[in-house]
Amino acid sequence: MWKRIIGYLKQLFRSTAEAAMDPEIEIEQAITESKKQDQALRNQAAKIIAHRTQLEAKIEKAADTVGESREMAKKALLKAEEAKVAGQEEQVAKWTQAATAQALKLQAAENNLNGLKEQYEFAVTQSDDAKKAVQQNAMRLQELGAKRYELVGKIQQAKMQEAVNTAVESIGASMEMEAPSLERVEEKIEGRLSQAKARAELREATPEGAENELREAISIAGADTKLDELRAELGITE
């Protein structure tokens, strides 16, 4: 149970943090990280290429050693042959021993040279792969740069649209608050009219209302009598 709760809280935190992150900052972080990786890759590639260059120098030196040992062994053999012709047994032994030593040195030098050549072939392959990797990563970095401008442009567009949406929503909300709808106005008028009719109906049902109605009838009758007198003076008949 606790594992589920902890897992839920972790996921909630990640979701909340993800929603709070600014996309523009995330883009810059991605570009910065890619640049770091590119630099690290270039450093590794430089080490590999430097190793190949060092092997080239070692091969050249080993080849010189092989050539020198070969020449020294040949010279020792010639000296031994000359001593043999001259009947100088001690010199024969001396130069034969020297030739043998040079032959051993030559054999070791040739083995070293062959080993260096094998390493060099592998180093060449590694160097080519490293250069390709650097080139490919450089292209990827350029693509990320172009993508960055595209995404930043979209972010700016989104911000502008959000600002417009906020302004429109604000206008709509202010209109709703400041300008009542016609339905509410009509409902208000009908309510006032109903209240006026109700008060009139209540007034007529009271003694005061009856008295007012009687007075109104008397006034109307008096007005009719006065009109008849005026017609008679004018000689007007109905």
C-alpha contacts under 8 A as a table, 3 or more apart, distances in Angstrom:
res1	aa1	res2	aa2	distance
1	M	4	R	5.20
1	M	5	I	6.38
2	W	5	I	5.01
2	W	6	I	6.03
3	K	6	I	5.09
3	K	7	G	5.92
4	R	7	G	5.02
4	R	8	Y	5.97
5	I	8	Y	5.01
5	I	9	L	6.14
6	I	9	L	5.09
6	I	10	K	6.12
7	G	10	K	5.11
7	G	11	Q	6.17
8	Y	11	Q	5.16
8	Y	12	L	6.03
9	L	12	L	4.94
9	L	13	F	6.05
10	K	13	F	5.09
10	K	14	R	6.15
11	Q	14	R	5.02
11	Q	15	S	6.04
12	L	15	S	5.12
12	L	16	T	6.03
13	F	16	T	5.09
13	F	17	A	5.93
14	R	17	A	5.10
14	R	18	E	5.89
15	S	18	E	5.04
15	S	19	A	6.14
16	T	19	A	5.21
16	T	20	A	6.23
17	A	20	A	5.05
17	A	21	M	6.28
18	E	21	M	5.37
21	M	25	I	7.63
21	M	26	E	7.23
22	D	25	I	5.37
22	D	26	E	6.34
23	P	26	E	4.92
23	P	27	I	6.19
23	P	155	I	7.60
24	E	27	I	5.16
24	E	28	E	6.47
24	E	152	V	6.41
24	E	155	I	7.22
25	I	28	E	5.09
25	I	29	Q	6.17
26	E	29	Q	4.98
26	E	30	A	6.21
27	I	30	A	5.12
27	I	31	I	6.28
27	I	148	R	6.59
28	E	31	I	5.09
28	E	32	T	6.07
29	Q	32	T	5.10
29	Q	33	E	6.09
30	A	33	E	5.17
30	A	34	S	6.12
31	I	34	S	5.07
31	I	35	K	6.20
31	I	141	L	7.86
31	I	144	L	6.98
31	I	145	G	7.29
31	I	148	R	7.94
32	T	35	K	5.11
32	T	36	K	6.31
33	E	36	K	5.07
33	E	37	Q	6.26
34	S	37	Q	5.06
34	S	38	D	6.06
34	S	141	L	6.81
35	K	38	D	4.94
35	K	39	Q	6.16
35	K	141	L	7.30
36	K	39	Q	5.15
36	K	40	A	6.19
37	Q	40	A	5.04
37	Q	41	L	6.07
38	D	41	L	5.07
38	D	42	R	6.17
38	D	134	V	7.38
38	D	137	N	6.52
38	D	138	A	7.17
38	D	141	L	7.88
39	Q	42	R	5.04
39	Q	43	N	6.21
40	A	43	N	5.10
40	A	44	Q	6.33
41	L	44	Q	5.17
41	L	45	A	6.11
41	L	133	A	7.97
41	L	134	V	6.61
42	R	45	A	5.00
42	R	46	A	6.02
42	R	134	V	6.21
43	N	46	A	5.07
43	N	47	K	6.40
44	Q	47	K	5.16
44	Q	48	I	6.40
45	A	48	I	5.08
45	A	49	I	6.17
45	A	127	S	7.00
45	A	130	A	5.08
45	A	131	K	6.68
45	A	134	V	7.44
46	A	49	I	5.14
46	A	50	A	5.94
47	K	50	A	4.98
47	K	51	H	6.12
48	I	51	H	5.09
48	I	52	R	6.46
48	I	123	A	7.23
48	I	126	Q	6.91
48	I	127	S	5.85
48	I	130	A	7.42
49	I	52	R	5.05
49	I	53	T	6.31
49	I	123	A	7.69
49	I	127	S	5.25
50	A	53	T	4.98
50	A	54	Q	6.17
51	H	54	Q	5.05
51	H	55	L	6.22
51	H	123	A	7.23
52	R	55	L	5.07
52	R	56	E	6.33
52	R	120	Y	6.27
52	R	123	A	5.32
52	R	124	V	6.43
52	R	127	S	7.26
53	T	56	E	5.05
53	T	57	A	6.53
54	Q	57	A	5.17
54	Q	58	K	6.26
55	L	58	K	4.93
55	L	59	I	5.95
55	L	116	L	6.72
55	L	119	Q	7.65
55	L	120	Y	6.05
56	E	59	I	5.13
56	E	60	E	6.22
56	E	120	Y	7.21
57	A	60	E	5.14
57	A	61	K	6.27
58	K	61	K	5.04
58	K	62	A	5.95
58	K	116	L	7.44
59	I	62	A	4.98
59	I	63	A	5.96
59	I	113	L	6.09
59	I	116	L	6.09
59	I	117	K	6.90
60	E	63	A	5.15
60	E	64	D	6.33
61	K	64	D	5.08
61	K	65	T	6.32
62	A	65	T	4.95
62	A	66	V	6.19
62	A	109	A	6.35
62	A	110	E	7.78
62	A	112	N	7.03
62	A	113	L	5.51
63	A	66	V	5.03
63	A	67	G	6.17
63	A	109	A	7.80
63	A	110	E	7.85
63	A	113	L	6.49
64	D	67	G	5.11
64	D	68	E	6.05
65	T	68	E	5.07
65	T	69	S	5.99
65	T	106	L	7.71
65	T	109	A	6.37
66	V	69	S	5.19
66	V	70	R	6.04
66	V	106	L	5.52
66	V	109	A	5.31
66	V	110	E	5.99
66	V	113	L	7.96
67	G	70	R	5.12
67	G	71	E	6.23
68	E	71	E	5.18
68	E	72	M	6.09
69	S	72	M	5.05
69	S	73	A	6.00
69	S	102	Q	5.56
69	S	103	A	7.07
69	S	105	K	6.36
69	S	106	L	5.02
70	R	73	A	5.17
70	R	74	K	6.24
70	R	102	Q	7.19
70	R	103	A	7.18
70	R	106	L	6.03
71	E	74	K	5.10
71	E	75	K	6.19
72	M	75	K	5.11
72	M	76	A	6.15
72	M	99	A	7.33
72	M	102	Q	6.32
73	A	76	A	5.10
73	A	77	L	6.22
73	A	98	A	7.35
73	A	99	A	4.58
73	A	100	T	7.29
73	A	101	A	7.85
73	A	102	Q	4.91
73	A	103	A	5.87
74	K	77	L	5.08
74	K	78	L	6.22
74	K	99	A	7.14
75	K	78	L	5.05
75	K	79	K	6.15
75	K	99	A	7.73
76	A	79	K	5.03
76	A	80	A	6.15
76	A	95	W	5.18
76	A	96	T	6.64
76	A	98	A	6.01
76	A	99	A	4.76
77	L	80	A	5.03
77	L	81	E	6.10
77	L	95	W	6.59
77	L	96	T	6.32
77	L	99	A	5.70
78	L	81	E	4.97
78	L	82	E	6.14
79	K	82	E	5.08
79	K	83	A	6.16
79	K	92	V	7.55
79	K	95	W	6.00
80	A	83	A	5.05
80	A	84	K	6.07
80	A	91	Q	6.54
80	A	92	V	4.46
80	A	93	A	7.28
80	A	94	K	7.49
80	A	95	W	4.80
80	A	96	T	5.66
81	E	84	K	4.97
81	E	85	V	6.26
81	E	92	V	7.04
82	E	85	V	5.14
82	E	86	A	6.19
83	A	86	A	4.92
83	A	87	G	5.99
83	A	88	Q	4.99
83	A	89	E	6.94
83	A	91	Q	5.61
83	A	92	V	5.20
84	K	87	G	4.98
84	K	88	Q	5.90
84	K	89	E	6.59
84	K	91	Q	7.85
84	K	92	V	5.68
85	V	88	Q	7.71
88	Q	91	Q	5.43
88	Q	92	V	6.21
89	E	92	V	4.95
89	E	93	A	6.26
90	E	93	A	5.18
90	E	94	K	6.09
91	Q	94	K	4.83
91	Q	95	W	5.97
92	V	95	W	5.41
92	V	96	T	5.86
93	A	96	T	5.08
93	A	97	Q	6.01
94	K	97	Q	5.28
94	K	98	A	6.30
95	W	98	A	4.85
95	W	99	A	5.98
96	T	99	A	4.99
96	T	100	T	6.13
97	Q	100	T	5.02
97	Q	101	A	6.26
98	A	101	A	5.10
98	A	102	Q	6.23
99	A	102	Q	5.10
99	A	103	A	6.03
100	T	103	A	4.93
100	T	104	L	6.23
101	A	104	L	5.15
101	A	105	K	6.21
102	Q	105	K	4.90
102	Q	106	L	5.89
103	A	106	L	4.86
103	A	107	Q	6.08
104	L	107	Q	5.08
104	L	108	A	6.27
105	K	108	A	5.17
105	K	109	A	6.04
106	L	109	A	5.01
106	L	110	E	6.04
107	Q	110	E	5.16
107	Q	111	N	6.21
108	A	111	N	5.10
108	A	112	N	6.11
109	A	112	N	5.02
109	A	113	L	6.02
110	E	113	L	4.93
110	E	114	N	6.08
111	N	114	N	5.15
111	N	115	G	6.18
112	N	115	G	5.13
112	N	116	L	6.14
113	L	116	L	5.07
113	L	117	K	6.15
114	N	117	K	5.05
114	N	118	E	6.32
115	G	118	E	5.16
115	G	119	Q	6.29
116	L	119	Q	5.02
116	L	120	Y	5.96
117	K	120	Y	4.86
117	K	121	E	6.24
118	E	121	E	5.28
118	E	122	F	6.52
119	Q	122	F	5.17
119	Q	123	A	5.99
120	Y	123	A	4.80
120	Y	124	V	6.00
121	E	124	V	5.15
121	E	125	T	6.47
122	F	125	T	5.19
122	F	126	Q	6.22
123	A	126	Q	4.93
123	A	127	S	5.96
124	V	127	S	5.02
124	V	128	D	6.17
125	T	128	D	5.19
125	T	129	D	6.19
126	Q	129	D	5.08
126	Q	130	A	6.02
127	S	130	A	4.98
127	S	131	K	6.13
128	D	131	K	5.17
128	D	132	K	6.18
129	D	132	K	5.08
129	D	133	A	6.09
130	A	133	A	5.01
130	A	134	V	6.20
131	K	134	V	5.07
131	K	135	Q	6.13
132	K	135	Q	5.03
132	K	136	Q	6.01
133	A	136	Q	5.12
133	A	137	N	6.00
134	V	137	N	5.11
134	V	138	A	5.99
135	Q	138	A	5.03
135	Q	139	M	6.28
136	Q	139	M	5.13
136	Q	140	R	6.21
137	N	140	R	4.87
137	N	141	L	6.04
138	A	141	L	4.98
138	A	142	Q	6.26
139	M	142	Q	5.06
139	M	143	E	6.22
140	R	143	E	4.97
140	R	144	L	6.14
141	L	144	L	4.98
141	L	145	G	6.19
142	Q	145	G	4.96
142	Q	146	A	6.30
143	E	146	A	5.09
143	E	147	K	6.02
144	L	147	K	4.87
144	L	148	R	5.88
145	G	148	R	4.95
145	G	149	Y	6.57
146	A	149	Y	5.35
146	A	150	E	6.46
147	K	150	E	4.97
147	K	151	L	6.06
148	R	151	L	5.13
148	R	152	V	5.97
149	Y	152	V	5.14
149	Y	153	G	6.10
150	E	153	G	5.16
150	E	154	K	6.36
151	L	154	K	4.98
151	L	155	I	6.11
152	V	155	I	4.97
152	V	156	Q	6.23
153	G	156	Q	5.16
153	G	157	Q	6.25
154	K	157	Q	4.95
154	K	158	A	6.06
155	I	158	A	4.98
155	I	159	K	6.14
156	Q	159	K	5.06
156	Q	160	M	6.19
157	Q	160	M	5.11
157	Q	161	Q	6.16
158	A	161	Q	5.08
158	A	162	E	6.03
159	K	162	E	5.02
159	K	163	A	6.13
160	M	163	A	5.08
160	M	164	V	6.25
161	Q	164	V	5.01
161	Q	165	N	6.06
162	E	165	N	4.98
162	E	166	T	6.09
163	A	166	T	5.08
163	A	167	A	6.19
164	V	167	A	5.05
164	V	168	V	6.13
165	N	168	V	5.10
165	N	169	E	6.05
166	T	169	E	5.10
166	T	170	S	5.99
167	A	170	S	5.01
167	A	171	I	6.17
168	V	171	I	5.11
168	V	172	G	6.20
169	E	172	G	5.08
169	E	173	A	6.08
170	S	173	A	5.09
170	S	174	S	6.13
171	I	174	S	5.18
171	I	175	M	6.15
172	G	175	M	5.15
172	G	176	E	6.22
173	A	176	E	5.11
173	A	177	M	6.26
174	S	177	M	5.04
174	S	178	E	5.92
175	M	178	E	5.23
175	M	179	A	5.43
176	E	179	A	5.73
176	E	180	P	6.66
176	E	181	S	7.87
177	M	180	P	7.14
180	P	184	R	6.57
180	P	185	V	6.99
181	S	184	R	5.40
181	S	185	V	6.51
182	L	185	V	4.96
182	L	186	E	6.03
183	E	186	E	5.17
183	E	187	E	6.06
184	R	187	E	5.00
184	R	188	K	6.09
185	V	188	K	5.04
185	V	189	I	6.24
186	E	189	I	5.11
186	E	190	E	6.12
187	E	190	E	5.18
187	E	191	G	6.12
188	K	191	G	5.09
188	K	192	R	6.35
189	I	192	R	5.16
189	I	193	L	6.17
190	E	193	L	5.03
190	E	194	S	6.03
191	G	194	S	5.13
191	G	195	Q	6.19
192	R	195	Q	5.06
192	R	196	A	6.17
193	L	196	A	5.05
193	L	197	K	6.22
194	S	197	K	5.17
194	S	198	A	6.07
195	Q	198	A	5.01
195	Q	199	R	6.18
196	A	199	R	5.18
196	A	200	A	6.21
197	K	200	A	5.02
197	K	201	E	6.06
198	A	201	E	5.08
198	A	202	L	6.15
199	R	202	L	5.06
199	R	203	R	6.07
200	A	203	R	5.03
200	A	204	E	6.28
201	E	204	E	5.28
201	E	205	A	6.40
202	L	205	A	5.13
202	L	206	T	6.64
203	R	206	T	5.42
203	R	208	E	7.08
203	R	209	G	4.84
204	E	207	P	7.73
204	E	208	E	7.63
204	E	209	G	4.24
204	E	210	A	5.89
204	E	213	E	7.69
205	A	209	G	6.30
205	A	210	A	7.14
206	T	209	G	5.07
206	T	210	A	6.44
207	P	210	A	5.05
207	P	211	E	6.16
208	E	211	E	5.10
208	E	212	N	6.19
209	G	212	N	5.11
209	G	213	E	6.14
210	A	213	E	4.99
210	A	214	L	6.14
211	E	214	L	5.04
211	E	215	R	6.16
212	N	215	R	5.08
212	N	216	E	6.07
213	E	216	E	5.02
213	E	217	A	6.25
214	L	217	A	5.04
214	L	218	I	6.22
215	R	218	I	5.05
215	R	219	S	6.04
216	E	219	S	5.06
216	E	220	I	6.21
217	A	220	I	5.09
217	A	221	A	6.19
218	I	221	A	5.01
218	I	222	G	6.06
219	S	222	G	5.09
219	S	223	A	6.14
220	I	223	A	5.04
220	I	224	D	6.29
221	A	224	D	5.07
221	A	225	T	6.36
222	G	225	T	5.13
222	G	226	K	6.22
223	A	226	K	5.12
223	A	227	L	6.23
224	D	227	L	5.08
224	D	228	D	6.38
225	T	228	D	5.10
225	T	229	E	6.44
226	K	229	E	5.18
226	K	230	L	6.37
227	L	230	L	5.14
227	L	231	R	6.26
228	D	231	R	5.11
228	D	232	A	6.27
229	E	232	A	5.13
229	E	233	E	6.35
230	L	233	E	5.20
230	L	234	L	6.28
231	R	234	L	5.04
231	R	235	G	5.91
231	R	236	I	4.78
231	R	237	T	6.65
232	A	235	G	4.89
232	A	236	I	5.91
232	A	237	T	7.19
233	E	236	I	7.69
